[in-house]
Amino acid sequence: MNTAIVFPGQGSQYDSMGQELCENYQIARDLYNEASDILGYDLLKACENKNGELRNTVIVQPAILVYSIACWEIFKKNNDVKQLYLTGHSLGELSAVVAADGIPFAKSVELVKLRATAMSECTQEGGMVVCFGLSGEEVEEVCRRLDTDDNHVTVANFNSTNQIVLSGHKNALELASIELQKKGAVTKILPVSVPAHSRLMKPAEIRFQEALQQTQMNDCQYPIFSCATGQLYSKADEIADQLSKQLTESVRWPKVMDVLINKDVDTFIEMGPKTILTDIIKMEYPDYRAIPVNEKNGIHSILNNLNENMLKVEETIHFLQACLRVIIGTPFKAKIDKQDFEREIHSPYQLIKQELKEMKESKQITVDSHRVASLSQQFFSILTHKGFHKNETLEILKLSIANPNLYSKYLKINSFK
């Protein structure tokens, strides 16, 4: 099983976020206290949002970073985290670098405060609009056609196949919205004044890059994937450029996902307040596992449990092929009418056959043992209805598998005993 840890950006905040983390974990309390000392205000109290604090990017960005790192530190204590890929959506990429020990936590709090402040000062009558229902290429074409030097509009975020976020000057966004709606899109103005991931962020990019270049960086302990390009990086001297240039570049989340899937990643674990990235992954990539780790969904031994419950696809294919050989190659020792044959023999046989076909076509390298156990029970039921006792079935299956170790493994996992 290959796993990627993904960190969310802005938009995942909610009232009183972090309260349960700090109530239940000392490490979370320590991180929030340290961050509060650096920021000059009580971060956990600000997250109560009693005065609209979570509408202010200067507070929201530190809040999400600290929350995400708290989840990560708790997660690390309960899981084997030696071999992972890390990435993040926008701000989340900074969280990923911190989690990989590329930037010390205390310094990251200073940097995220500066990042948020610099971005908030680049409003220039700007804003953002979300668009649903058109492809990224269609939205890009409209933006290119309308974009001018003094009336800028561009794609800020490619979130999914039909959810695109635009950024730029308000007037240009209004014109783009009209054009997109004519093409059948649904658009909505986002309640933000910061035109993130557009060239209007250039002053913020320069300021953030200067601060990053003055920071003592370390080589990352895990490979990081850029949310703007999908490019892998891990060296200390790469971090400043990667984190700063994304302020003016588009977030290309589908690109990142494609790169990770090509690395045989089959499990994505989101470290952050909500389930925004988890939901996108489940919707766009239903064959892959996406799991949120936060105070609402739980922080526990996810990787350990997953590893225990995962089987290699290659071995499972061999096992299911053996099952099908047994089904086809054994005679009927009991009488069965046509209706029962269809229900008890033919239908479950076709199900196993279809599952085997899908596994062969899948790019995944592991499969959930519960799924295999269910198919195994279908196989066992077929042989029972053909008139074979359990011990007879096991002996025939053992011969068909012709691999004692593999047979023992599936015997244990599928509870044939």
Contacts in CASP RR format, 6 or more apart in sequence:
PFRMAT RR
TARGET T0000
AUTHOR 0000-0000-0000
METHOD contacts of the structure
MODEL  1
MNTAIVFPGQGSQYDSMGQELCENYQIARDLYNEASDILGYDLLKACENK
NGELRNTVIVQPAILVYSIACWEIFKKNNDVKQLYLTGHSLGELSAVVAA
DGIPFAKSVELVKLRATAMSECTQEGGMVVCFGLSGEEVEEVCRRLDTDD
NHVTVANFNSTNQIVLSGHKNALELASIELQKKGAVTKILPVSVPAHSRL
MKPAEIRFQEALQQTQMNDCQYPIFSCATGQLYSKADEIADQLSKQLTES
VRWPKVMDVLINKDVDTFIEMGPKTILTDIIKMEYPDYRAIPVNEKNGIH
SILNNLNENMLKVEETIHFLQACLRVIIGTPFKAKIDKQDFEREIHSPYQ
LIKQELKEMKESKQITVDSHRVASLSQQFFSILTHKGFHKNETLEILKLS
IANPNLYSKYLKINSFK
1 266 0 8 1.000
1 267 0 8 1.000
1 306 0 8 1.000
1 307 0 8 1.000
1 310 0 8 1.000
1 365 0 8 1.000
1 366 0 8 1.000
2 83 0 8 1.000
2 85 0 8 1.000
2 263 0 8 1.000
2 264 0 8 1.000
2 265 0 8 1.000
2 266 0 8 1.000
2 267 0 8 1.000
2 365 0 8 1.000
3 83 0 8 1.000
3 84 0 8 1.000
3 85 0 8 1.000
3 265 0 8 1.000
3 266 0 8 1.000
3 267 0 8 1.000
3 268 0 8 1.000
3 269 0 8 1.000
3 303 0 8 1.000
3 306 0 8 1.000
4 84 0 8 1.000
4 85 0 8 1.000
4 86 0 8 1.000
4 87 0 8 1.000
4 225 0 8 1.000
4 260 0 8 1.000
4 265 0 8 1.000
4 267 0 8 1.000
4 268 0 8 1.000
4 269 0 8 1.000
5 72 0 8 1.000
5 84 0 8 1.000
5 85 0 8 1.000
5 86 0 8 1.000
5 87 0 8 1.000
5 96 0 8 1.000
5 99 0 8 1.000
5 222 0 8 1.000
5 269 0 8 1.000
5 270 0 8 1.000
5 271 0 8 1.000
6 86 0 8 1.000
6 87 0 8 1.000
6 88 0 8 1.000
6 89 0 8 1.000
6 96 0 8 1.000
6 268 0 8 1.000
6 269 0 8 1.000
6 270 0 8 1.000
6 271 0 8 1.000
6 277 0 8 1.000
6 281 0 8 1.000
7 68 0 8 1.000
7 86 0 8 1.000
7 87 0 8 1.000
7 88 0 8 1.000
7 89 0 8 1.000
7 92 0 8 1.000
7 93 0 8 1.000
7 95 0 8 1.000
7 96 0 8 1.000
7 99 0 8 1.000
7 270 0 8 1.000
7 271 0 8 1.000
7 272 0 8 1.000
8 64 0 8 1.000
8 68 0 8 1.000
8 88 0 8 1.000
8 89 0 8 1.000
8 91 0 8 1.000
8 92 0 8 1.000
8 270 0 8 1.000
8 272 0 8 1.000
8 273 0 8 1.000
8 274 0 8 1.000
8 276 0 8 1.000
8 277 0 8 1.000
9 64 0 8 1.000
9 88 0 8 1.000
9 89 0 8 1.000
9 90 0 8 1.000
9 91 0 8 1.000
9 92 0 8 1.000
9 95 0 8 1.000
9 276 0 8 1.000
10 57 0 8 1.000
10 60 0 8 1.000
10 61 0 8 1.000
10 64 0 8 1.000
10 90 0 8 1.000
10 91 0 8 1.000
10 196 0 8 1.000
11 60 0 8 1.000
11 64 0 8 1.000
11 274 0 8 1.000
11 276 0 8 1.000
12 64 0 8 1.000
12 272 0 8 1.000
12 273 0 8 1.000
12 274 0 8 1.000
12 276 0 8 1.000
13 47 0 8 1.000
13 54 0 8 1.000
13 60 0 8 1.000
13 63 0 8 1.000
13 64 0 8 1.000
13 273 0 8 1.000
14 54 0 8 1.000
14 273 0 8 1.000
14 274 0 8 1.000
15 47 0 8 1.000
15 48 0 8 1.000
15 49 0 8 1.000
15 54 0 8 1.000
16 47 0 8 1.000
16 48 0 8 1.000
16 49 0 8 1.000
17 47 0 8 1.000
17 63 0 8 1.000
17 67 0 8 1.000
17 273 0 8 1.000
17 295 0 8 1.000
18 28 0 8 1.000
18 32 0 8 1.000
18 44 0 8 1.000
18 47 0 8 1.000
18 67 0 8 1.000
18 70 0 8 1.000
18 273 0 8 1.000
18 295 0 8 1.000
19 44 0 8 1.000
19 47 0 8 1.000
19 48 0 8 1.000
19 295 0 8 1.000
20 295 0 8 1.000
20 296 0 8 1.000
21 28 0 8 1.000
21 67 0 8 1.000
21 70 0 8 1.000
21 71 0 8 1.000
21 74 0 8 1.000
21 295 0 8 1.000
22 28 0 8 1.000
22 29 0 8 1.000
22 32 0 8 1.000
22 44 0 8 1.000
24 295 0 8 1.000
25 70 0 8 1.000
25 74 0 8 1.000
25 299 0 8 1.000
27 70 0 8 1.000
27 73 0 8 1.000
27 74 0 8 1.000
27 77 0 8 1.000
28 70 0 8 1.000
28 73 0 8 1.000
28 74 0 8 1.000
31 66 0 8 1.000
31 69 0 8 1.000
31 70 0 8 1.000
31 73 0 8 1.000
31 105 0 8 1.000
32 43 0 8 1.000
32 44 0 8 1.000
32 66 0 8 1.000
32 70 0 8 1.000
34 105 0 8 1.000
34 106 0 8 1.000
34 109 0 8 1.000
35 43 0 8 1.000
35 62 0 8 1.000
35 66 0 8 1.000
35 109 0 8 1.000
36 42 0 8 1.000
36 43 0 8 1.000
36 44 0 8 1.000
38 106 0 8 1.000
38 109 0 8 1.000
38 110 0 8 1.000
38 113 0 8 1.000
39 62 0 8 1.000
39 109 0 8 1.000
39 113 0 8 1.000
43 59 0 8 1.000
43 62 0 8 1.000
43 63 0 8 1.000
43 66 0 8 1.000
46 53 0 8 1.000
46 54 0 8 1.000
46 59 0 8 1.000
46 63 0 8 1.000
47 53 0 8 1.000
47 54 0 8 1.000
47 63 0 8 1.000
53 59 0 8 1.000
54 60 0 8 1.000
54 63 0 8 1.000
55 191 0 8 1.000
56 120 0 8 1.000
57 116 0 8 1.000
57 119 0 8 1.000
57 120 0 8 1.000
57 192 0 8 1.000
57 194 0 8 1.000
58 113 0 8 1.000
58 116 0 8 1.000
58 117 0 8 1.000
58 120 0 8 1.000
59 116 0 8 1.000
60 116 0 8 1.000
61 91 0 8 1.000
61 112 0 8 1.000
61 113 0 8 1.000
61 115 0 8 1.000
61 116 0 8 1.000
62 109 0 8 1.000
62 112 0 8 1.000
62 113 0 8 1.000
62 116 0 8 1.000
64 91 0 8 1.000
64 92 0 8 1.000
64 95 0 8 1.000
64 272 0 8 1.000
64 273 0 8 1.000
65 91 0 8 1.000
65 92 0 8 1.000
65 94 0 8 1.000
65 95 0 8 1.000
65 98 0 8 1.000
65 108 0 8 1.000
65 109 0 8 1.000
65 112 0 8 1.000
66 109 0 8 1.000
67 272 0 8 1.000
67 273 0 8 1.000
67 294 0 8 1.000
68 92 0 8 1.000
68 95 0 8 1.000
68 99 0 8 1.000
68 271 0 8 1.000
68 272 0 8 1.000
68 273 0 8 1.000
69 95 0 8 1.000
69 98 0 8 1.000
69 99 0 8 1.000
69 105 0 8 1.000
69 108 0 8 1.000
71 271 0 8 1.000
71 272 0 8 1.000
71 293 0 8 1.000
71 294 0 8 1.000
71 295 0 8 1.000
71 299 0 8 1.000
72 95 0 8 1.000
72 99 0 8 1.000
72 271 0 8 1.000
74 299 0 8 1.000
75 81 0 8 1.000
75 269 0 8 1.000
75 271 0 8 1.000
75 293 0 8 1.000
75 299 0 8 1.000
75 302 0 8 1.000
78 299 0 8 1.000
78 300 0 8 1.000
78 301 0 8 1.000
78 302 0 8 1.000
78 304 0 8 1.000
79 301 0 8 1.000
79 302 0 8 1.000
79 303 0 8 1.000
79 304 0 8 1.000
80 303 0 8 1.000
80 304 0 8 1.000
80 307 0 8 1.000
81 303 0 8 1.000
84 222 0 8 1.000
85 222 0 8 1.000
85 223 0 8 1.000
85 225 0 8 1.000
85 260 0 8 1.000
85 263 0 8 1.000
85 265 0 8 1.000
86 96 0 8 1.000
86 97 0 8 1.000
86 99 0 8 1.000
86 100 0 8 1.000
86 220 0 8 1.000
86 222 0 8 1.000
86 223 0 8 1.000
86 224 0 8 1.000
86 225 0 8 1.000
87 93 0 8 1.000
87 96 0 8 1.000
87 224 0 8 1.000
87 225 0 8 1.000
87 226 0 8 1.000
87 227 0 8 1.000
87 230 0 8 1.000
87 256 0 8 1.000
87 260 0 8 1.000
88 95 0 8 1.000
88 96 0 8 1.000
88 225 0 8 1.000
88 227 0 8 1.000
88 256 0 8 1.000
88 277 0 8 1.000
89 157 0 8 1.000
89 227 0 8 1.000
89 251 0 8 1.000
89 253 0 8 1.000
89 276 0 8 1.000
89 277 0 8 1.000
90 157 0 8 1.000
90 196 0 8 1.000
90 197 0 8 1.000
90 227 0 8 1.000
90 246 0 8 1.000
90 251 0 8 1.000
91 112 0 8 1.000
91 115 0 8 1.000
92 227 0 8 1.000
93 224 0 8 1.000
93 226 0 8 1.000
93 227 0 8 1.000
93 242 0 8 1.000
93 243 0 8 1.000
93 246 0 8 1.000
94 103 0 8 1.000
94 108 0 8 1.000
94 111 0 8 1.000
94 112 0 8 1.000
94 115 0 8 1.000
94 243 0 8 1.000
95 271 0 8 1.000
96 224 0 8 1.000
97 103 0 8 1.000
97 108 0 8 1.000
97 220 0 8 1.000
97 224 0 8 1.000
97 239 0 8 1.000
97 243 0 8 1.000
98 104 0 8 1.000
98 105 0 8 1.000
98 108 0 8 1.000
99 222 0 8 1.000
99 271 0 8 1.000
100 220 0 8 1.000
100 221 0 8 1.000
100 222 0 8 1.000
100 224 0 8 1.000
100 234 0 8 1.000
101 218 0 8 1.000
101 220 0 8 1.000
101 221 0 8 1.000
102 217 0 8 1.000
102 218 0 8 1.000
102 219 0 8 1.000
102 220 0 8 1.000
102 221 0 8 1.000
102 236 0 8 1.000
102 239 0 8 1.000
103 111 0 8 1.000
103 215 0 8 1.000
103 217 0 8 1.000
103 218 0 8 1.000
103 239 0 8 1.000
104 216 0 8 1.000
104 218 0 8 1.000
107 215 0 8 1.000
107 216 0 8 1.000
111 208 0 8 1.000
111 211 0 8 1.000
111 212 0 8 1.000
111 215 0 8 1.000
114 207 0 8 1.000
114 208 0 8 1.000
114 211 0 8 1.000
115 204 0 8 1.000
115 208 0 8 1.000
115 247 0 8 1.000
118 203 0 8 1.000
118 204 0 8 1.000
118 207 0 8 1.000
118 208 0 8 1.000
119 194 0 8 1.000
119 196 0 8 1.000
119 201 0 8 1.000
119 204 0 8 1.000
119 247 0 8 1.000
120 194 0 8 1.000
121 203 0 8 1.000
121 204 0 8 1.000
122 194 0 8 1.000
122 195 0 8 1.000
122 200 0 8 1.000
122 201 0 8 1.000
122 202 0 8 1.000
122 203 0 8 1.000
122 204 0 8 1.000
123 193 0 8 1.000
123 194 0 8 1.000
123 195 0 8 1.000
124 169 0 8 1.000
124 195 0 8 1.000
124 200 0 8 1.000
125 169 0 8 1.000
125 170 0 8 1.000
125 171 0 8 1.000
126 167 0 8 1.000
126 168 0 8 1.000
126 169 0 8 1.000
126 170 0 8 1.000
126 173 0 8 1.000
126 193 0 8 1.000
126 194 0 8 1.000
126 195 0 8 1.000
126 200 0 8 1.000
127 167 0 8 1.000
127 168 0 8 1.000
127 169 0 8 1.000
127 170 0 8 1.000
127 173 0 8 1.000
127 189 0 8 1.000
127 190 0 8 1.000
127 192 0 8 1.000
127 193 0 8 1.000
127 194 0 8 1.000
127 195 0 8 1.000
128 156 0 8 1.000
128 165 0 8 1.000
128 166 0 8 1.000
128 167 0 8 1.000
128 168 0 8 1.000
128 173 0 8 1.000
128 189 0 8 1.000
128 190 0 8 1.000
128 192 0 8 1.000
128 194 0 8 1.000
128 195 0 8 1.000
128 196 0 8 1.000
129 165 0 8 1.000
129 166 0 8 1.000
129 173 0 8 1.000
129 176 0 8 1.000
129 177 0 8 1.000
129 187 0 8 1.000
129 188 0 8 1.000
129 189 0 8 1.000
129 190 0 8 1.000
130 163 0 8 1.000
130 164 0 8 1.000
130 165 0 8 1.000
130 166 0 8 1.000
130 187 0 8 1.000
130 188 0 8 1.000
130 190 0 8 1.000
131 139 0 8 1.000
131 163 0 8 1.000
131 164 0 8 1.000
131 165 0 8 1.000
131 166 0 8 1.000
131 177 0 8 1.000
131 180 0 8 1.000
131 185 0 8 1.000
131 186 0 8 1.000
131 187 0 8 1.000
132 162 0 8 1.000
132 163 0 8 1.000
132 185 0 8 1.000
132 186 0 8 1.000
132 187 0 8 1.000
133 162 0 8 1.000
133 163 0 8 1.000
133 184 0 8 1.000
133 185 0 8 1.000
133 186 0 8 1.000
134 162 0 8 1.000
134 164 0 8 1.000
134 180 0 8 1.000
134 183 0 8 1.000
134 184 0 8 1.000
134 185 0 8 1.000
135 161 0 8 1.000
135 162 0 8 1.000
136 155 0 8 1.000
136 158 0 8 1.000
136 161 0 8 1.000
136 164 0 8 1.000
138 183 0 8 1.000
139 155 0 8 1.000
139 164 0 8 1.000
139 166 0 8 1.000
139 180 0 8 1.000
139 185 0 8 1.000
140 155 0 8 1.000
142 176 0 8 1.000
142 179 0 8 1.000
142 180 0 8 1.000
142 183 0 8 1.000
143 153 0 8 1.000
143 154 0 8 1.000
143 155 0 8 1.000
143 166 0 8 1.000
143 176 0 8 1.000
145 179 0 8 1.000
146 153 0 8 1.000
146 172 0 8 1.000
146 175 0 8 1.000
146 176 0 8 1.000
146 179 0 8 1.000
147 153 0 8 1.000
147 154 0 8 1.000
147 172 0 8 1.000
148 172 0 8 1.000
150 169 0 8 1.000
151 169 0 8 1.000
151 171 0 8 1.000
151 172 0 8 1.000
151 175 0 8 1.000
152 168 0 8 1.000
152 169 0 8 1.000
152 172 0 8 1.000
152 195 0 8 1.000
152 198 0 8 1.000
152 199 0 8 1.000
152 200 0 8 1.000
153 166 0 8 1.000
153 167 0 8 1.000
153 168 0 8 1.000
153 169 0 8 1.000
153 172 0 8 1.000
153 173 0 8 1.000
153 175 0 8 1.000
153 176 0 8 1.000
153 198 0 8 1.000
154 166 0 8 1.000
154 167 0 8 1.000
154 168 0 8 1.000
154 197 0 8 1.000
154 198 0 8 1.000
154 199 0 8 1.000
154 250 0 8 1.000
155 164 0 8 1.000
155 165 0 8 1.000
155 166 0 8 1.000
155 167 0 8 1.000
155 250 0 8 1.000
156 165 0 8 1.000
156 166 0 8 1.000
156 167 0 8 1.000
156 168 0 8 1.000
156 195 0 8 1.000
156 196 0 8 1.000
156 197 0 8 1.000
156 198 0 8 1.000
156 250 0 8 1.000
156 251 0 8 1.000
157 164 0 8 1.000
157 165 0 8 1.000
157 197 0 8 1.000
157 250 0 8 1.000
157 251 0 8 1.000
157 253 0 8 1.000
158 164 0 8 1.000
158 250 0 8 1.000
158 251 0 8 1.000
158 252 0 8 1.000
158 253 0 8 1.000
158 254 0 8 1.000
158 255 0 8 1.000
159 165 0 8 1.000
159 251 0 8 1.000
159 253 0 8 1.000
159 280 0 8 1.000
160 253 0 8 1.000
160 254 0 8 1.000
160 280 0 8 1.000
160 283 0 8 1.000
160 284 0 8 1.000
161 254 0 8 1.000
161 284 0 8 1.000
163 280 0 8 1.000
165 190 0 8 1.000
166 173 0 8 1.000
166 176 0 8 1.000
167 173 0 8 1.000
167 195 0 8 1.000
167 196 0 8 1.000
167 197 0 8 1.000
167 198 0 8 1.000
167 200 0 8 1.000
168 195 0 8 1.000
168 198 0 8 1.000
168 200 0 8 1.000
169 195 0 8 1.000
169 200 0 8 1.000
173 189 0 8 1.000
177 187 0 8 1.000
177 189 0 8 1.000
180 187 0 8 1.000
181 187 0 8 1.000
195 201 0 8 1.000
196 247 0 8 1.000
197 246 0 8 1.000
197 247 0 8 1.000
197 248 0 8 1.000
197 249 0 8 1.000
197 250 0 8 1.000
197 251 0 8 1.000
198 248 0 8 1.000
199 248 0 8 1.000
201 247 0 8 1.000
201 248 0 8 1.000
202 248 0 8 1.000
204 247 0 8 1.000
205 244 0 8 1.000
205 245 0 8 1.000
205 247 0 8 1.000
205 248 0 8 1.000
206 244 0 8 1.000
208 243 0 8 1.000
208 244 0 8 1.000
208 247 0 8 1.000
209 240 0 8 1.000
209 241 0 8 1.000
209 244 0 8 1.000
209 245 0 8 1.000
212 239 0 8 1.000
212 240 0 8 1.000
212 243 0 8 1.000
212 244 0 8 1.000
213 240 0 8 1.000
215 240 0 8 1.000
217 236 0 8 1.000
217 237 0 8 1.000
217 239 0 8 1.000
217 240 0 8 1.000
218 236 0 8 1.000
219 234 0 8 1.000
219 235 0 8 1.000
219 236 0 8 1.000
220 233 0 8 1.000
220 234 0 8 1.000
220 235 0 8 1.000
220 236 0 8 1.000
220 239 0 8 1.000
222 234 0 8 1.000
223 232 0 8 1.000
223 233 0 8 1.000
223 234 0 8 1.000
224 232 0 8 1.000
224 233 0 8 1.000
224 234 0 8 1.000
224 242 0 8 1.000
225 231 0 8 1.000
225 232 0 8 1.000
225 233 0 8 1.000
225 256 0 8 1.000
225 259 0 8 1.000
225 260 0 8 1.000
226 232 0 8 1.000
226 233 0 8 1.000
226 242 0 8 1.000
226 246 0 8 1.000
226 256 0 8 1.000
227 246 0 8 1.000
227 251 0 8 1.000
227 252 0 8 1.000
227 253 0 8 1.000
227 256 0 8 1.000
228 245 0 8 1.000
228 246 0 8 1.000
228 249 0 8 1.000
228 250 0 8 1.000
228 251 0 8 1.000
228 252 0 8 1.000
229 249 0 8 1.000
229 252 0 8 1.000
229 255 0 8 1.000
230 252 0 8 1.000
230 255 0 8 1.000
230 256 0 8 1.000
230 259 0 8 1.000
231 242 0 8 1.000
232 259 0 8 1.000
233 239 0 8 1.000
233 242 0 8 1.000
253 277 0 8 1.000
253 280 0 8 1.000
254 284 0 8 1.000
257 281 0 8 1.000
257 284 0 8 1.000
257 285 0 8 1.000
260 268 0 8 1.000
261 285 0 8 1.000
261 288 0 8 1.000
261 363 0 8 1.000
264 363 0 8 1.000
264 365 0 8 1.000
265 288 0 8 1.000
266 288 0 8 1.000
266 289 0 8 1.000
266 364 0 8 1.000
266 365 0 8 1.000
266 366 0 8 1.000
267 288 0 8 1.000
267 289 0 8 1.000
267 290 0 8 1.000
267 291 0 8 1.000
267 306 0 8 1.000
268 277 0 8 1.000
268 278 0 8 1.000
268 281 0 8 1.000
268 288 0 8 1.000
268 289 0 8 1.000
268 290 0 8 1.000
268 291 0 8 1.000
269 290 0 8 1.000
269 291 0 8 1.000
269 292 0 8 1.000
269 293 0 8 1.000
269 302 0 8 1.000
269 303 0 8 1.000
270 276 0 8 1.000
270 277 0 8 1.000
270 278 0 8 1.000
270 290 0 8 1.000
270 291 0 8 1.000
270 292 0 8 1.000
270 293 0 8 1.000
270 294 0 8 1.000
271 293 0 8 1.000
271 294 0 8 1.000
272 292 0 8 1.000
272 293 0 8 1.000
272 294 0 8 1.000
273 294 0 8 1.000
274 292 0 8 1.000
274 294 0 8 1.000
275 292 0 8 1.000
275 294 0 8 1.000
275 297 0 8 1.000
277 290 0 8 1.000
278 290 0 8 1.000
278 291 0 8 1.000
278 292 0 8 1.000
281 288 0 8 1.000
281 290 0 8 1.000
282 290 0 8 1.000
287 362 0 8 1.000
287 364 0 8 1.000
288 364 0 8 1.000
289 306 0 8 1.000
291 297 0 8 1.000
291 302 0 8 1.000
293 299 0 8 1.000
293 302 0 8 1.000
309 368 0 8 1.000
309 369 0 8 1.000
309 370 0 8 1.000
310 366 0 8 1.000
310 367 0 8 1.000
310 368 0 8 1.000
310 369 0 8 1.000
311 366 0 8 1.000
311 367 0 8 1.000
311 368 0 8 1.000
311 369 0 8 1.000
311 372 0 8 1.000
311 413 0 8 1.000
312 365 0 8 1.000
312 366 0 8 1.000
312 367 0 8 1.000
313 359 0 8 1.000
313 362 0 8 1.000
313 364 0 8 1.000
313 365 0 8 1.000
313 366 0 8 1.000
313 367 0 8 1.000
314 365 0 8 1.000
315 406 0 8 1.000
315 409 0 8 1.000
316 359 0 8 1.000
316 367 0 8 1.000
316 372 0 8 1.000
317 356 0 8 1.000
317 359 0 8 1.000
317 360 0 8 1.000
318 401 0 8 1.000
318 403 0 8 1.000
318 406 0 8 1.000
319 372 0 8 1.000
319 401 0 8 1.000
319 406 0 8 1.000
319 410 0 8 1.000
320 352 0 8 1.000
320 355 0 8 1.000
320 356 0 8 1.000
320 359 0 8 1.000
320 375 0 8 1.000
321 356 0 8 1.000
322 397 0 8 1.000
322 400 0 8 1.000
322 401 0 8 1.000
322 402 0 8 1.000
323 352 0 8 1.000
323 375 0 8 1.000
323 376 0 8 1.000
323 379 0 8 1.000
323 397 0 8 1.000
323 400 0 8 1.000
324 349 0 8 1.000
324 352 0 8 1.000
324 353 0 8 1.000
324 356 0 8 1.000
325 400 0 8 1.000
326 379 0 8 1.000
326 383 0 8 1.000
326 393 0 8 1.000
326 396 0 8 1.000
326 397 0 8 1.000
326 400 0 8 1.000
327 349 0 8 1.000
327 352 0 8 1.000
327 379 0 8 1.000
327 382 0 8 1.000
327 383 0 8 1.000
330 383 0 8 1.000
330 386 0 8 1.000
330 388 0 8 1.000
330 396 0 8 1.000
331 386 0 8 1.000
332 386 0 8 1.000
332 387 0 8 1.000
333 386 0 8 1.000
333 387 0 8 1.000
333 388 0 8 1.000
334 385 0 8 1.000
334 386 0 8 1.000
334 387 0 8 1.000
336 344 0 8 1.000
336 345 0 8 1.000
336 385 0 8 1.000
336 386 0 8 1.000
340 385 0 8 1.000
344 381 0 8 1.000
344 382 0 8 1.000
344 385 0 8 1.000
345 382 0 8 1.000
345 385 0 8 1.000
345 386 0 8 1.000
348 378 0 8 1.000
348 379 0 8 1.000
348 381 0 8 1.000
348 382 0 8 1.000
349 382 0 8 1.000
351 375 0 8 1.000
351 378 0 8 1.000
352 375 0 8 1.000
352 378 0 8 1.000
352 379 0 8 1.000
355 371 0 8 1.000
355 375 0 8 1.000
359 367 0 8 1.000
369 413 0 8 1.000
369 414 0 8 1.000
372 410 0 8 1.000
372 413 0 8 1.000
372 414 0 8 1.000
373 413 0 8 1.000
373 414 0 8 1.000
373 415 0 8 1.000
376 410 0 8 1.000
376 414 0 8 1.000
376 416 0 8 1.000
377 414 0 8 1.000
380 390 0 8 1.000
380 393 0 8 1.000
380 416 0 8 1.000
383 392 0 8 1.000
383 393 0 8 1.000
383 396 0 8 1.000
384 390 0 8 1.000
384 393 0 8 1.000
388 396 0 8 1.000
390 416 0 8 1.000
394 411 0 8 1.000
394 416 0 8 1.000
397 407 0 8 1.000
398 404 0 8 1.000
398 407 0 8 1.000
401 407 0 8 1.000
401 410 0 8 1.000
410 416 0 8 1.000
411 417 0 8 1.000
END
